[in-house]
């Protein structure tokens, strides 16, 4: 609880994963990947309950071992066509009494409780409805474009960009997938954390923004976490 507002953290974790099979239960620097997000939620000063939603018995067993509350997600909410919001809504129906929902994706193991608490404090300081974490992009999108089938690069870069140094270009940020916070009623109404009004960015450093999608991401996260020991 913070300033008389309550917070429910939801960690959605499907058993299936095409690019990195069984990634949520893989050993990452000595503990299952999902355990890093569970511990971050439980260590937060402000989160009142941390819940893992999964269709997978192994994930649910591991989550209970790490002291998270659990929800068994129906198969229809764990398919490739099901959305994250579907899983969030299902969890909210089980735990409906919280003012704010915090989505903690298990694929962001370097996001810790300090980041979460900072984001909640920003939410309250801004009197916002929602907060989404971002980080600075490695390369400006102004240096990118689509390519035709034959690889022709005519007009690939705008004329005003061609002779500029990358450090002189405006900074761009990307959603890093680590923290999403939203007022529960607003989230249910708009069906997205990217609501229309009163939404602010919480800036995170690149290191803490590693998002595990493929094996190379997993190896990078493992290296960074192992170096800390």
SEVO-718836 format. One record per residue (C-alpha): residue number from 1; residue in one letter; x, y, z. Coordinates in Angstrom, 2 decimals, padded with zeros to 5 digits. Example, Ala and Ser with C-alpha at 12.3 -4.5 7.8 and 13.67 -1.06 7.14 Angstrom:
# residues 2
+-------+-------+---------+---------+---------+
| zator | marza |      c1 |      c2 |      c3 |
+-------+-------+---------+---------+---------+
|     1 |     a |  012.30 | -004.50 |  007.80 |
|     2 |     s |  013.67 | -001.06 |  007.14 |
+-------+-------+---------+---------+---------+
//
This chain:
# residues 229
+-------+-------+---------+---------+---------+
| zator | marza |      c1 |      c2 |      c3 |
+-------+-------+---------+---------+---------+
|     1 |     x |  000.00 |  000.00 |  000.00 |
|     2 |     x |  001.16 |  003.53 | -000.77 |
|     3 |     x | -000.77 |  006.68 |  000.08 |
|     4 |     x | -003.82 |  004.58 |  000.91 |
|     5 |     x | -003.79 |  002.92 | -002.52 |
|     6 |     x | -003.40 | -000.83 | -002.95 |
|     7 |     x | -001.33 | -002.60 | -005.59 |
|     8 |     x | -001.67 | -006.07 | -007.10 |
|     9 |     x |  001.29 | -007.39 | -009.10 |
|    10 |     x |  000.43 | -009.97 | -011.76 |
|    11 |     x |  003.11 | -012.12 | -013.39 |
|    12 |     x |  001.69 | -013.91 | -016.45 |
|    13 |     x |  003.73 | -016.98 | -017.37 |
|    14 |     x |  002.67 | -019.45 | -020.02 |
|    15 |     x |  004.20 | -022.89 | -020.21 |
|    16 |     x |  004.71 | -022.68 | -023.95 |
|    17 |     x |  007.39 | -020.60 | -025.62 |
|    18 |     x |  008.39 | -021.03 | -029.25 |
|    19 |     x |  011.64 | -019.07 | -029.47 |
|    20 |     x |  013.08 | -020.28 | -026.15 |
|    21 |     x |  011.24 | -023.42 | -024.97 |
|    22 |     x |  010.31 | -023.59 | -021.27 |
|    23 |     x |  012.07 | -020.28 | -020.67 |
|    24 |     x |  010.11 | -019.38 | -017.53 |
|    25 |     x |  011.52 | -022.36 | -015.64 |
|    26 |     x |  015.06 | -022.31 | -017.06 |
|    27 |     x |  017.85 | -021.83 | -014.53 |
|    28 |     x |  019.09 | -018.25 | -014.69 |
|    29 |     x |  022.07 | -017.48 | -012.45 |
|    30 |     x |  020.98 | -020.08 | -009.90 |
|    31 |     x |  017.19 | -019.79 | -009.87 |
|    32 |     x |  014.30 | -020.20 | -012.33 |
|    33 |     x |  013.72 | -017.23 | -014.60 |
|    34 |     x |  010.29 | -016.54 | -013.13 |
|    35 |     x |  011.72 | -016.41 | -009.59 |
|    36 |     x |  013.48 | -013.11 | -010.32 |
|    37 |     x |  010.20 | -011.31 | -010.96 |
|    38 |     x |  008.46 | -013.00 | -008.03 |
|    39 |     x |  011.20 | -011.86 | -005.66 |
|    40 |     x |  011.10 | -008.33 | -007.07 |
|    41 |     x |  007.36 | -008.14 | -006.44 |
|    42 |     x |  007.58 | -009.58 | -002.93 |
|    43 |     x |  010.43 | -007.23 | -001.96 |
|    44 |     x |  008.55 | -004.12 | -003.09 |
|    45 |     x |  007.63 | -001.74 | -000.28 |
|    46 |     x |  004.28 | -000.98 | -001.86 |
|    47 |     x |  002.95 | -004.10 | -003.60 |
|    48 |     x |  000.27 | -005.77 | -001.48 |
|    49 |     x |  000.08 | -009.10 | -003.30 |
|    50 |     x |  002.15 | -010.81 | -006.00 |
|    51 |     x |  000.31 | -013.35 | -008.14 |
|    52 |     x |  001.54 | -015.70 | -010.87 |
|    53 |     x | -000.99 | -016.67 | -013.53 |
|    54 |     x | -000.07 | -019.79 | -015.49 |
|    55 |     x | -001.45 | -022.80 | -017.33 |
|    56 |     x |  001.65 | -024.82 | -016.42 |
|    57 |     x |  001.90 | -026.98 | -013.29 |
|    58 |     x |  005.69 | -026.70 | -013.08 |
|    59 |     x |  005.52 | -022.90 | -013.16 |
|    60 |     x |  002.80 | -022.86 | -010.51 |
|    61 |     x |  004.79 | -025.21 | -008.27 |
|    62 |     x |  007.93 | -023.09 | -008.58 |
|    63 |     x |  005.91 | -019.94 | -007.92 |
|    64 |     x |  004.46 | -021.37 | -004.72 |
|    65 |     x |  007.96 | -022.37 | -003.63 |
|    66 |     x |  009.02 | -018.74 | -004.01 |
|    67 |     x |  005.99 | -017.62 | -001.94 |
|    68 |     x |  003.86 | -016.10 | -004.70 |
|    69 |     x |  000.11 | -016.50 | -004.84 |
|    70 |     x | -000.97 | -018.48 | -007.89 |
|    71 |     x | -003.85 | -018.69 | -010.33 |
|    72 |     x | -004.35 | -021.62 | -012.68 |
|    73 |     x | -005.08 | -020.06 | -016.05 |
|    74 |     x | -007.51 | -021.90 | -018.35 |
|    75 |     x | -006.00 | -023.27 | -021.56 |
|    76 |     x | -008.03 | -020.89 | -023.71 |
|    77 |     x | -006.28 | -017.98 | -021.99 |
|    78 |     x | -002.84 | -019.49 | -022.61 |
|    79 |     x | -003.04 | -020.04 | -026.36 |
|    80 |     x | -001.06 | -018.13 | -028.97 |
|    81 |     x | -004.17 | -016.12 | -029.78 |
|    82 |     x | -004.86 | -015.11 | -026.17 |
|    83 |     x | -003.66 | -011.64 | -025.15 |
|    84 |     x | -001.86 | -010.50 | -022.04 |
|    85 |     x | -004.95 | -008.49 | -021.16 |
|    86 |     x | -007.02 | -011.69 | -021.20 |
|    87 |     x | -004.74 | -013.17 | -018.52 |
|    88 |     x | -004.73 | -009.93 | -016.53 |
|    89 |     x | -008.54 | -009.69 | -016.60 |
|    90 |     x | -008.83 | -013.30 | -015.43 |
|    91 |     x | -006.54 | -012.54 | -012.48 |
|    92 |     x | -008.39 | -009.34 | -011.60 |
|    93 |     x | -011.63 | -011.33 | -011.41 |
|    94 |     x | -009.99 | -013.44 | -008.69 |
|    95 |     x | -008.48 | -010.46 | -006.86 |
|    96 |     x | -010.77 | -007.52 | -007.56 |
|    97 |     x | -010.19 | -005.29 | -004.56 |
|    98 |     x | -006.95 | -003.54 | -005.60 |
|    99 |     x | -006.72 |  000.05 | -006.79 |
|   100 |     x | -003.83 | -000.52 | -009.21 |
|   101 |     x | -002.57 | -003.41 | -011.29 |
|   102 |     x |  001.15 | -003.90 | -011.92 |
|   103 |     x |  002.17 | -006.17 | -014.78 |
|   104 |     x |  005.58 | -007.76 | -014.19 |
|   105 |     x |  006.61 | -009.85 | -017.17 |
|   106 |     x |  008.90 | -012.71 | -016.15 |
|   107 |     x |  011.13 | -011.99 | -019.14 |
|   108 |     x |  012.60 | -008.93 | -017.37 |
|   109 |     x |  014.78 | -010.49 | -014.64 |
|   110 |     x |  017.04 | -007.46 | -014.15 |
|   111 |     x |  014.13 | -005.25 | -013.16 |
|   112 |     x |  014.17 | -005.27 | -009.35 |
|   113 |     x |  012.06 | -004.05 | -006.44 |
|   114 |     x |  013.75 | -000.63 | -006.47 |
|   115 |     x |  012.63 | -000.04 | -010.04 |
|   116 |     x |  009.09 | -001.08 | -009.13 |
|   117 |     x |  008.96 |  001.21 | -006.10 |
|   118 |     x |  010.39 |  004.11 | -008.08 |
|   119 |     x |  007.72 |  003.61 | -010.74 |
|   120 |     x |  004.96 |  003.54 | -008.12 |
|   121 |     x |  006.32 |  006.71 | -006.54 |
|   122 |     x |  006.35 |  008.37 | -009.98 |
|   123 |     x |  002.74 |  007.28 | -010.50 |
|   124 |     x |  001.68 |  009.02 | -007.31 |
|   125 |     x |  003.88 |  012.07 | -007.83 |
|   126 |     x |  002.37 |  012.62 | -011.28 |
|   127 |     x | -001.13 |  011.79 | -010.03 |
|   128 |     x | -001.20 |  009.51 | -013.06 |
|   129 |     x | -003.51 |  006.77 | -014.18 |
|   130 |     x | -000.73 |  004.69 | -015.71 |
|   131 |     x |  003.05 |  004.24 | -015.87 |
|   132 |     x |  004.99 |  002.27 | -018.50 |
|   133 |     x |  008.72 |  001.60 | -018.28 |
|   134 |     x |  010.99 |  002.56 | -021.16 |
|   135 |     x |  014.68 |  002.74 | -021.96 |
|   136 |     x |  016.74 |  004.69 | -024.45 |
|   137 |     x |  017.12 |  003.01 | -027.84 |
|   138 |     x |  020.54 |  001.69 | -028.82 |
|   139 |     x |  020.21 |  003.18 | -032.31 |
|   140 |     x |  018.02 |  006.00 | -033.54 |
|   141 |     x |  015.09 |  004.83 | -035.67 |
|   142 |     x |  015.95 |  007.72 | -037.99 |
|   143 |     x |  018.80 |  005.52 | -039.27 |
|   144 |     x |  016.34 |  002.78 | -040.23 |
|   145 |     x |  013.72 |  002.12 | -042.88 |
|   146 |     x |  012.04 | -000.71 | -044.73 |
|   147 |     x |  013.72 | -002.39 | -047.71 |
|   148 |     x |  012.25 | -003.39 | -051.04 |
|   149 |     x |  012.62 | -006.99 | -052.19 |
|   150 |     x |  015.63 | -006.13 | -054.37 |
|   151 |     x |  017.38 | -004.27 | -051.52 |
|   152 |     x |  017.28 | -000.89 | -053.27 |
|   153 |     x |  018.23 |  001.88 | -050.80 |
|   154 |     x |  017.05 |  004.89 | -052.80 |
|   155 |     x |  015.49 |  007.24 | -050.23 |
|   156 |     x |  016.43 |  004.95 | -047.33 |
|   157 |     x |  017.54 |  007.96 | -045.24 |
|   158 |     x |  015.99 |  011.38 | -045.26 |
|   159 |     x |  018.28 |  014.11 | -046.64 |
|   160 |     x |  018.41 |  016.00 | -043.35 |
|   161 |     x |  019.71 |  012.89 | -041.56 |
|   162 |     x |  022.47 |  011.81 | -043.96 |
|   163 |     x |  025.31 |  013.96 | -042.62 |
|   164 |     x |  024.34 |  014.06 | -038.97 |
|   165 |     x |  026.24 |  012.26 | -036.22 |
|   166 |     x |  024.19 |  009.77 | -034.23 |
|   167 |     x |  024.95 |  011.62 | -030.97 |
|   168 |     x |  023.42 |  014.79 | -032.42 |
|   169 |     x |  020.08 |  013.18 | -033.14 |
|   170 |     x |  017.13 |  013.43 | -030.79 |
|   171 |     x |  016.90 |  010.66 | -028.21 |
|   172 |     x |  014.30 |  007.98 | -028.79 |
|   173 |     x |  012.91 |  005.58 | -026.21 |
|   174 |     x |  011.31 |  002.16 | -026.49 |
|   175 |     x |  008.97 |  000.23 | -024.25 |
|   176 |     x |  011.20 | -002.26 | -022.42 |
|   177 |     x |  008.47 | -004.59 | -021.11 |
|   178 |     x |  009.61 | -004.48 | -017.49 |
|   179 |     x |  006.89 | -002.53 | -015.63 |
|   180 |     x |  003.32 | -001.59 | -016.47 |
|   181 |     x |  001.06 |  000.06 | -013.89 |
|   182 |     x | -002.54 |  001.13 | -014.35 |
|   183 |     x | -005.58 |  002.08 | -012.34 |
|   184 |     x | -007.68 | -001.08 | -012.21 |
|   185 |     x | -010.96 |  000.45 | -013.33 |
|   186 |     x | -009.30 |  002.32 | -016.19 |
|   187 |     x | -007.46 | -000.81 | -017.31 |
|   188 |     x | -010.66 | -002.84 | -017.42 |
|   189 |     x | -012.43 | -000.07 | -019.31 |
|   190 |     x | -009.76 |  000.56 | -021.95 |
|   191 |     x | -008.41 | -003.02 | -022.08 |
|   192 |     x | -004.81 | -001.84 | -022.32 |
|   193 |     x | -002.07 | -000.33 | -020.18 |
|   194 |     x | -001.55 |  002.22 | -022.94 |
|   195 |     x | -004.53 |  004.30 | -021.93 |
|   196 |     x | -005.54 |  007.50 | -023.67 |
|   197 |     x | -004.80 |  010.02 | -020.92 |
|   198 |     x | -002.64 |  010.53 | -017.83 |
|   199 |     x |  000.07 |  008.02 | -018.74 |
|   200 |     x |  003.76 |  008.65 | -018.08 |
|   201 |     x |  007.08 |  006.96 | -018.84 |
|   202 |     x |  009.36 |  005.54 | -016.18 |
|   203 |     x |  012.89 |  005.60 | -017.60 |
|   204 |     x |  015.16 |  002.65 | -016.90 |
|   205 |     x |  018.78 |  002.03 | -017.83 |
|   206 |     x |  019.59 | -000.31 | -020.71 |
|   207 |     x |  021.22 | -002.93 | -018.50 |
|   208 |     x |  018.11 | -003.39 | -016.36 |
|   209 |     x |  015.97 | -003.50 | -019.49 |
|   210 |     x |  017.18 | -006.84 | -020.88 |
|   211 |     x |  014.07 | -008.62 | -022.18 |
|   212 |     x |  014.42 | -012.37 | -022.68 |
|   213 |     x |  012.89 | -013.46 | -025.95 |
|   214 |     x |  015.60 | -015.61 | -027.49 |
|   215 |     x |  018.60 | -017.63 | -026.32 |
|   216 |     x |  021.02 | -014.73 | -026.83 |
|   217 |     x |  018.95 | -012.59 | -024.44 |
|   218 |     x |  019.02 | -015.36 | -021.86 |
|   219 |     x |  022.79 | -015.68 | -022.14 |
|   220 |     x |  023.24 | -011.92 | -021.72 |
|   221 |     x |  020.99 | -011.82 | -018.64 |
|   222 |     x |  022.81 | -014.78 | -017.13 |
|   223 |     x |  026.17 | -013.08 | -017.68 |
|   224 |     x |  025.02 | -009.81 | -016.11 |
|   225 |     x |  023.44 | -011.49 | -013.09 |
|   226 |     x |  026.39 | -013.82 | -012.57 |
|   227 |     x |  028.80 | -010.88 | -012.60 |
|   228 |     x |  026.91 | -009.37 | -009.67 |
|   229 |     x |  027.59 | -012.35 | -007.42 |
+-------+-------+---------+---------+---------+
//
